[in-house]
Amino acid sequence: MAGGRGSSGSNPFRHLEKSAVLQEARIFNETPINPRRCLHILTKILYLLNQVDYFDFPQTCVLK
């Protein structure tokens, strides 16, 4: 088994909840910007957007 611990091909984002990610997205309003945290949250948002479960209209307004 190449690649270290756990089963091969495990997904670190498989247990994400949309509501938790949307609350985390509030950091984009903070000053100063933390680029590392922003990048991590953007990655989570992109993962969720690529899933079958789409965002509702009110949820997309939160992301604007």
C-alpha positions as CSV (number, residue, x, y, z in Angstrom):
1,M,0.0,0.0,0.0
2,A,1.6,3.2,-1.2
3,G,1.0,6.6,0.4
4,G,1.0,6.1,4.1
5,R,-1.8,5.7,6.7
6,G,-5.4,4.6,6.1
7,S,-6.9,3.1,3.1
8,S,-5.6,4.2,-0.3
9,G,-7.8,6.8,-2.0
10,S,-9.3,8.2,1.2
11,N,-11.0,11.6,0.8
12,P,-10.2,14.2,3.6
13,F,-13.4,16.1,2.7
14,R,-15.9,13.2,2.8
15,H,-17.5,14.3,6.0
16,L,-17.9,18.0,5.2
17,E,-21.2,19.7,6.1
18,K,-22.4,22.6,4.0
19,S,-23.6,24.6,7.0
20,A,-20.2,24.3,8.7
21,V,-18.3,25.4,5.6
22,L,-20.7,28.3,5.1
23,Q,-20.0,29.5,8.7
24,E,-16.2,29.1,8.1
25,A,-16.6,31.3,5.0
26,R,-17.2,34.2,7.3
27,I,-13.4,34.6,7.7
28,F,-13.4,36.4,4.3
29,N,-14.8,39.4,6.1
30,E,-12.0,39.5,8.7
31,T,-9.1,41.9,8.6
32,P,-6.2,41.0,8.1
33,I,-6.8,38.2,5.6
34,N,-5.3,34.9,6.5
35,P,-4.4,33.4,3.0
36,R,-3.8,29.9,4.3
37,R,-7.2,29.6,6.0
38,C,-8.9,31.3,3.0
39,L,-7.3,28.8,0.6
40,H,-8.4,25.8,2.8
41,I,-12.0,27.1,3.0
42,L,-12.1,27.8,-0.8
43,T,-10.9,24.2,-1.4
44,K,-13.8,23.0,0.8
45,I,-16.3,25.2,-1.1
46,L,-15.0,23.9,-4.5
47,Y,-15.3,20.3,-3.2
48,L,-18.9,20.9,-2.2
49,L,-19.8,22.6,-5.4
50,N,-18.6,19.6,-7.4
51,Q,-20.8,17.2,-5.4
52,V,-24.3,16.2,-6.5
53,D,-25.9,18.1,-3.6
54,Y,-26.2,21.7,-4.9
55,F,-26.3,24.9,-2.8
56,D,-29.7,26.5,-2.4
57,F,-30.3,30.1,-3.3
58,P,-30.0,31.5,0.3
59,Q,-26.8,29.5,0.7
60,T,-25.2,31.0,-2.4
61,C,-26.1,34.5,-1.2
62,V,-24.0,33.8,1.9
63,L,-21.0,33.0,-0.3
64,K,-21.3,36.3,-2.2
